[in-house]
Structures are given as C-alpha cells and as structure tokens.
Amino acid sequence: VAKYLIFAVIAIVVLFPMYWMVSGSFMDTRGIMAMPPKFIPTDPTLDNYRSILRTVRTDGSLILSVVNTVIVAAITIGLQMFACFTAGYVFALYEFRGKALLFWLFIMAMSVGRYQLIIPQYVLIAKLGLSDTLLGAALPFVFSPMAVFFFRNYLRAIPSGIVDGARMDGAGEMRILTRVLMPMCRPVFGVVSLFCGLAVVSDYIWPALVLQSANKHTVYVEVISRMRDAQRFITEGSPKIGLGLAGGTLLLIPMVAIFLLTSRYLIDGINTGGVKG
Amino acid sequence: VSFLAPAVFFFVLMTIVPVVMMVWLSFHESNLITTRYVGLSNYVRMFTDKRLLGSLVNTLLYTAIIAPAITALCVGVALVVHSLPKHWQQPARLVIYAPMMTAGVVISGAWRWIFSPREGLANWLLSLVGAQPVVWFSTRLTSIPTISFIHTITYVGGMAIIVTAALKAVGTDVLDAAKIDGASQGRIVRSIYLPSIAPTVALVFLMASMGAMQIFEWIYMLAQVDGAITVMYSIYHEGFLYAHQGMASAQSVMLVVVVGLMAFAQRRFQTWQSI
C-alpha cells in the first residue's frame, strides 16, 4: 500500500503546476490573489476565456498566427521528410566512402542543444535575407539526425529480397524509393513528422527572434508575448493574470491531446532512444 | 548515394556553417553591421566581466544542484514505478512523463504565480511556519534553488522512464534466487537493482548535467536577474539585446565544447551498434 501512496505523492507533485494553471484560469483576479490560496476555484468563471474569445473575434492576429504556424510546420515537415528519408535510405542500403565519418558527425550533431547555435544561425538567416520570413523560421528545424536514424533503422529491418525483387522486375532507383519503400515506412513518417511538428509548434524563442512583423507571428509567439505582457503586472495585481493562465491552458490542450494519443510511441521512443541510443 | 545530397545540404547549411561562423565571430567584435578583429579579448572578458563571469558561476551552481538531485530522485521514482503491478506501470509512466510536454514557456505562467512575491503559494506555505514572504526571483540565494527546483520537477519523470527501462532488464532469475534466500526488499534494491542499473544512472547524471548547463527558458520567462542568469541566457542577452555577437559567440563556443565533451562521454557509455 505504501508504494501506491508514494506514487500518488510523486504524481501530485509533478502534475501540480499544470493543475494550478488550469484551476487559476477559471478564477477572477480576486480568487487568484486570495490568501490562503484557493486549491479549487470556489466560484469558477469563464471570464478569462470569454475575453480571449473576444480578442480572437475582433483581432484577426490570433487566427493569422494559426495559419502562420501551420505554414512553418508544413515547410519544416515537408523538407525534413524529404531530406531525412533519402539520407536514411542511403545509410541503410549503401556503402560509400566517408560513411563512418558522416555518421559520426550526425551523432555529434545530436548533442548540440536547440539554442546553442542560435547566434550564428540568426546571423546566417539575416545574411541570406530570410529574416522575417516563414522559411527562415523553419530552416533550423529541417535537418534532424534523429529522423535520419529512425528511417535508417526501419529501412535496415526490411528484408533485402524486397528491394532485389523490385530491381529484378526492372524498377529504377526512384521507383523503388517512392513506390516500394516509402509506403512501407508510413509509420516512421508519422512518428517523425509528429516529433518535428511538436518541436516547431512549441518553440518560442527562435520564431520570436526571426519573425518580427506582427502579421508573421506563430501561435506561440503571439500567445506568449501577450502572456508576458499580461503577467508583467502580476505584482500590481493587474486583472490580466487569469488571462495569461487561460492562454497557457489553451496552449496546453492540443499538447496533452497529442501526447495522450501518441504516448505509446513516445515512451517506446524514449526507451530505445535512452538506453540503446 | 546522390540521395544523400538534401540531408547534407541542410546539415551543412544550418549546423556546419553556423559552427564555423561561431568560431570566426568569437574572435571578432560584431553587431551585424560592422565587424572588427579583436583576438582573444572576448574569451578574456568572459572570465573577467562581472556579469558574464556571474552567469558562468550560476550555470555551474545549477548543474551542481540539479544533476545530483535529478539523478537521486529519478532512481527513487523509477523504483517506485517499477514496484507497481504491471498494468499500472504504463499509465504511471505517462503521468511522470507529462510535465516534459509542457516544459518551458507555457507552464512558467503557473510557476510565476506559485513563486509570486506576495500572493503566491510558496509564500503562503512560508507564512504557515511564520516566515516572512520572500521575493523568490531576486538574489542568487533564492533564485538558484527555486529555478533548480522547477527544473528538477519538470525533468525528473522523463529521466525516471529511462531508469525503469533499465530496471526491467534486470534478470528475473537473480531476483527469484534472492527472494528464495530470504533477501529483504531493501537488500534486493541495494545489492541487485542498484549495481545493475549503475551505467544507466551514470548516463542519466550526464544527461541531467547537460540539460542543466543549457537552462534558458526558465530564466527568460521567470528571472532575468543577475543572480539567476545562465550562460545560455547570457548568450541570448549579449547577442540580441546588446548586439555583442562576438562575445555571445565566444560564450557559445565554450558551451558547445563543454557540452560536446560530455556528449562524447555519454556516447562511450552507450552501445551504438543498435542504431
């Protein structure tokens, strides 16, 4: 019994911030500022959400930011699928000079954190004239060594007889790639594009730097910069804290939904990714 | 082999070229418009300027707190999850992994409220024991433990999942033999589980250190004060707010080298034939 209790405590601690944000989003400022704090909203209100809805109705920028996010994600996913699938194919089925070196470089690239190269990447995007373009917001996410390895592993597990058979039937390289192997890799395309989409959608810093014009903002840039504005007044007891929490909750919902739908793959991915590499 | 071209193109464009630019910029003073060669002075300033040195000290402090904390806690959490009945384990993993989904900018709204200077939950808890309210994100003394706490809570579950996988791999025959010999639960943990997951624990320790060294979003969202800023935040600040891109690049070079060395050590722990 003790172990259930201990686990319950762990679960409450790690999930608490999420709960706190959701519960706060249903309170008015007095409820949020109440001392002692209210652990359950006593008179729940939808005012925060109503006010966000009003903003969506009157101000097109939130809807525009959804469109922008979809475009950036589509560019990134499209380019990443193309580049990483073809690379995984070569790594899985061909031997060539420099293969080991390139493989090692890709592995080392995996250890470079998301923001470590942010300064030169920004300078480069500026020099290429891609500042303030959606393509510029997408580019750093396109190449993913992880995706190359996913495709490579999956393609390596395909019996060579299938490829040889297709070749015997007179299918060219291109045909084998698009008609035989691509359909077989469908689950990998799914998982990789999901990971890629999540990374792109939930990033804030990079798109906030690159996309300066308001009409190019992604959802995170739009919502979080509003949240930051609203929360800056938290010490003065501004009535906008609840707005920030409601905005955060709205960003949370799609993430949690995707997480629950795909958790099986995610956890398997961590297991193999963490232990075997 | 020509199918490799697209991947190599994007790899070179967004990784190799930036790395080269970063090294080059680190010996220059640059603000996107003018660039001037300054030799090693950026590297010297990194260790002499009070603010920059402070960010380095802070980063080391975060790492010194977070890496042991996450490692110890995640082993504990993993042992608890592992001891649950089989059909409970998968949902339990989901629960502890969930905070990773919300890492960073979104959830910091809740943290900011919890650690708000006056009406937050943290100060309410303090008032229960009669202590004065604390302005959490102000000095090094309070902000570093607070951010470390937030970071640990967020990432401990993800790390614990890696450890549960290692626990699963412990052979049942050894466990059965120990039980037949009448070994206590504590003894089994100490003499069988801990030794056999030691490599994974080392791996988790390295990963937690690497994560701690790159803390950025918490600072950006919660505590842009000198007592809390990290090297990664300092890079952002120097590069984009002061337009000292040379200085920021020198700091990036240092971070990439340090984290790269740790990643290299991490790879040596792992068996690569599986990928």
Chai-1 contact restraints between the chains, C-beta under 6 A:
chainA,res_idxA,chainB,res_idxB,connection_type,confidence,min_distance_angstrom,max_distance_angstrom,comment,restraint_id
A,K3,B,V80,contact,1.0,0.0,6.0,A-B,restraint_1
A,K3,B,S83,contact,1.0,0.0,6.0,A-B,restraint_2
A,I6,B,V80,contact,1.0,0.0,6.0,A-B,restraint_3
A,F7,B,V80,contact,1.0,0.0,6.0,A-B,restraint_4
A,I10,B,V77,contact,1.0,0.0,6.0,A-B,restraint_5
A,A11,B,V95,contact,1.0,0.0,6.0,A-B,restraint_6
A,V14,B,I96,contact,1.0,0.0,6.0,A-B,restraint_7
A,V14,B,P99,contact,1.0,0.0,6.0,A-B,restraint_8
A,V14,B,I153,contact,1.0,0.0,6.0,A-B,restraint_9
A,V14,B,G157,contact,1.0,0.0,6.0,A-B,restraint_10
A,P17,B,I107,contact,1.0,0.0,6.0,A-B,restraint_11
A,P17,B,A110,contact,1.0,0.0,6.0,A-B,restraint_12
A,W20,B,A110,contact,1.0,0.0,6.0,A-B,restraint_13
A,M21,B,G109,contact,1.0,0.0,6.0,A-B,restraint_14
A,M21,B,A110,contact,1.0,0.0,6.0,A-B,restraint_15
A,M33,B,E119,contact,1.0,0.0,6.0,A-B,restraint_16
A,M35,B,E119,contact,1.0,0.0,6.0,A-B,restraint_17
A,P36,B,W124,contact,1.0,0.0,6.0,A-B,restraint_18
A,P37,B,L121,contact,1.0,0.0,6.0,A-B,restraint_19
A,P37,B,W124,contact,1.0,0.0,6.0,A-B,restraint_20
A,F82,B,P6,contact,1.0,0.0,6.0,A-B,restraint_21
A,A83,B,P6,contact,1.0,0.0,6.0,A-B,restraint_22
A,A83,B,A7,contact,1.0,0.0,6.0,A-B,restraint_23
A,A83,B,F10,contact,1.0,0.0,6.0,A-B,restraint_24
A,T86,B,F3,contact,1.0,0.0,6.0,A-B,restraint_25
A,T86,B,P6,contact,1.0,0.0,6.0,A-B,restraint_26
A,A87,B,L4,contact,1.0,0.0,6.0,A-B,restraint_27
A,A87,B,A7,contact,1.0,0.0,6.0,A-B,restraint_28
A,Y89,B,F3,contact,1.0,0.0,6.0,A-B,restraint_29
A,V90,B,V1,contact,1.0,0.0,6.0,A-B,restraint_30
A,V90,B,F3,contact,1.0,0.0,6.0,A-B,restraint_31
A,V90,B,L4,contact,1.0,0.0,6.0,A-B,restraint_32
A,Y94,B,V1,contact,1.0,0.0,6.0,A-B,restraint_33
A,F96,B,V1,contact,1.0,0.0,6.0,A-B,restraint_34
A,A109,B,T15,contact,1.0,0.0,6.0,A-B,restraint_35
A,S111,B,A263,contact,1.0,0.0,6.0,A-B,restraint_36
A,G113,B,Q214,contact,1.0,0.0,6.0,A-B,restraint_37
A,Y115,B,F216,contact,1.0,0.0,6.0,A-B,restraint_38
A,Q116,B,S252,contact,1.0,0.0,6.0,A-B,restraint_39
A,Q116,B,L255,contact,1.0,0.0,6.0,A-B,restraint_40
A,Q116,B,V256,contact,1.0,0.0,6.0,A-B,restraint_41
A,L117,B,P18,contact,1.0,0.0,6.0,A-B,restraint_42
A,I119,B,G239,contact,1.0,0.0,6.0,A-B,restraint_43
A,I119,B,Q245,contact,1.0,0.0,6.0,A-B,restraint_44
A,I119,B,A248,contact,1.0,0.0,6.0,A-B,restraint_45
A,I119,B,S249,contact,1.0,0.0,6.0,A-B,restraint_46
A,I119,B,S252,contact,1.0,0.0,6.0,A-B,restraint_47
A,P120,B,P18,contact,1.0,0.0,6.0,A-B,restraint_48
A,P120,B,M21,contact,1.0,0.0,6.0,A-B,restraint_49
A,P120,B,M22,contact,1.0,0.0,6.0,A-B,restraint_50
A,Q121,B,P18,contact,1.0,0.0,6.0,A-B,restraint_51
A,L124,B,P18,contact,1.0,0.0,6.0,A-B,restraint_52
A,L139,B,M14,contact,1.0,0.0,6.0,A-B,restraint_53
A,P140,B,M14,contact,1.0,0.0,6.0,A-B,restraint_54
A,V142,B,F10,contact,1.0,0.0,6.0,A-B,restraint_55
A,F143,B,F10,contact,1.0,0.0,6.0,A-B,restraint_56
A,F143,B,F11,contact,1.0,0.0,6.0,A-B,restraint_57
A,F143,B,M14,contact,1.0,0.0,6.0,A-B,restraint_58
A,F149,B,I275,contact,1.0,0.0,6.0,A-B,restraint_59
A,Y204,B,V105,contact,1.0,0.0,6.0,A-B,restraint_60
A,I224,B,V105,contact,1.0,0.0,6.0,A-B,restraint_61
A,M227,B,G109,contact,1.0,0.0,6.0,A-B,restraint_62
A,Q231,B,R112,contact,1.0,0.0,6.0,A-B,restraint_63
A,I234,B,S116,contact,1.0,0.0,6.0,A-B,restraint_64
A,T235,B,P117,contact,1.0,0.0,6.0,A-B,restraint_65
A,G244,B,G109,contact,1.0,0.0,6.0,A-B,restraint_66
A,L245,B,G109,contact,1.0,0.0,6.0,A-B,restraint_67
A,G248,B,V106,contact,1.0,0.0,6.0,A-B,restraint_68
A,G248,B,G109,contact,1.0,0.0,6.0,A-B,restraint_69
A,L251,B,V106,contact,1.0,0.0,6.0,A-B,restraint_70
A,M255,B,M101,contact,1.0,0.0,6.0,A-B,restraint_71
A,F259,B,M101,contact,1.0,0.0,6.0,A-B,restraint_72
A,S263,B,L94,contact,1.0,0.0,6.0,A-B,restraint_73
A,I267,B,R93,contact,1.0,0.0,6.0,A-B,restraint_74
A,I270,B,I161,contact,1.0,0.0,6.0,A-B,restraint_75
A,N271,B,A165,contact,1.0,0.0,6.0,A-B,restraint_76
A,G274,B,I162,contact,1.0,0.0,6.0,A-B,restraint_77
A,V275,B,A165,contact,1.0,0.0,6.0,A-B,restraint_78
A,K276,B,S274,contact,1.0,0.0,6.0,A-B,restraint_79
A,G277,B,Q270,contact,1.0,0.0,6.0,A-B,restraint_80
A,G277,B,W272,contact,1.0,0.0,6.0,A-B,restraint_81
A,G277,B,S274,contact,1.0,0.0,6.0,A-B,restraint_82
A,G277,B,I275,contact,1.0,0.0,6.0,A-B,restraint_83
